[in-house]
Amino acid sequence: MQMHLSQLLQQRASLSPQQPALVYGDLRLNFAELAQRSQRLANYLQQQGIQQGDRIAIYAKNSDFLATAVFASSYIGAVVVILNWRLQVNELQYILQDSTPSAMLYDNGFGEQVRTLSAHTSIRVLLAGQHSTVHPSYPDIIAEQRFDGQLPMLEDAEQAAVIMYTSGTTGKPKGAVLSHRALVATAQSNSCTLSWNSDHRFLLVAPMFHIGGLSPWITNVLKGCTTILLADFNPVHVWQLIAQEGVTSMMTVPVMLQALLQVAQKTTVDHSSLSWITCGASAVPYALITAGLALGLNIQQVYGITEFCGAVCFWTPAMGLDYAKSHGQAALGVQVKIVDPVSLAPVAIGQEGEIWCKGAMRFSHYWNNPAATAASFVDGWYRTGDIGRLDAQHFVYVVDRLKDMIISGGENIYPAELEASLMTHPAVQDVAVIGVADAHWGEIPVAYVVSNAEHQVDEQQLIQHCRQQLAAYKCIKAVRFIAALPRNGIGKVIKSQLQQHDLAMTSAVH
């Protein structure tokens, strides 16, 4: 199905106008009301000069404001850049300079950051999410009948809908351009692979600046089911909401799932409405899956990629616990193969290589980065940069990453970015960051530092230095001081030796 997001919402509103579409706090919207709000906001944006192809930055947590703005932008053919609100202002400034949005919409809670960003960029701030004395507000716009009026229906599904930023091995974020076609194709794949039904009530707590948050929102509109939006994760509140709203399904990352299970193991929770919990963004420990099943929770695992608009494959309990340590099988419409990353030749079943995938849900290109785009595609296949294998039953096992990326609590962390930050400290002469296994976070970043003899520094000072420059979740969690970094003949740090050293240290302690 080739479909534009504006067509998707408009047809859903026509087919099931009274079906509950969205719950946010005390707010309840059906699909007809959601479409009306989206059209009013779209008309306002168009009257402000936003045109087809313009980028719109949205700086907001999960809310009806953000959910509506995604579809409102689609009505006029604008391209959404959902900003990661966990980033520091200087990190966001780079994204804004790269994507050059024509306007910004923002949550009032980010007002201070927006003032700083607007002072350092030419971005025009158009709308606040709540009532504001500084900018026009979303509640006022959607209440105005003068913004009614049917906009011409756009049909080109190949147009860009979203630019989602995901960092590369250099640490500089890359903007993956996701088309309307690709986003809808992933929604179809999700709903046809899993038991994702029109009577479901999906709790969306994964932030929409992640593909794991945005993709379910679009899937829910496709299926005509209800989305319950939550801005922040708190495991006790989530369990309360599950019971109050009759939540049937949700998306988590392992650290979220672990927190939910800890609460469920200590207190009585009502999960009678839950059909399944999908968990992904990093490998889901087998112990978490079995702990969930022991509590009667249907835990599913997903291997997803931003550049594939979400899910590549799923494991569900119906596939059998024998395969729970895999990432399951390719989702409907997805092709997966394993290729030797050097020769680019397919490898034998069971042999490890780079995971390549193909399907209608593949991203279009990296914004403003033709070199990275060219390096990512071979004959229509996307090179994931992940190492894995396929077995004879077509189960996918993700083994490692070709890149140095660290996944901590479901968040991508890039050592090069951390290394660059630490090198700005006068006491740091040389540094390398590696990922170290952690029972709670999956991995944590640890810095190996060669200190400058002319300056004194300790572990906490370097951690604080890092936190002043980067988002807290990215920052190093420990420092190991070392006389010299191991390097190969061409000067590249041999990180495997550092990882072996760290493993030996850990073993000695235990």
Helices and strands as residue ranges (DSSP letters): H 5-15, E 20-24, E 27-30, H 31-47, E 55-59, H 64-75, E 79-82, H 89-99, E 103-106, G 108-110, H 111-120, E 124-128, H 138-143, G 145-147, E 160-167, E 173-179, H 180-193, E 201-204, H 211-223, E 226-229, H 235-245, E 249-252, H 254-266, E 276-279, H 286-294, E 299-305, G 306-308, E 310-315, G 317-319, G 321-323, E 329-330, E 335-339, E 353-358, E 365-366, H 370-376, E 377-378, E 381-390, E 396-401, E 406-408, E 411-413, H 415-422, E 428-438, E 442-451, H 459-469, G 472-474, E 478-481, H 495-509
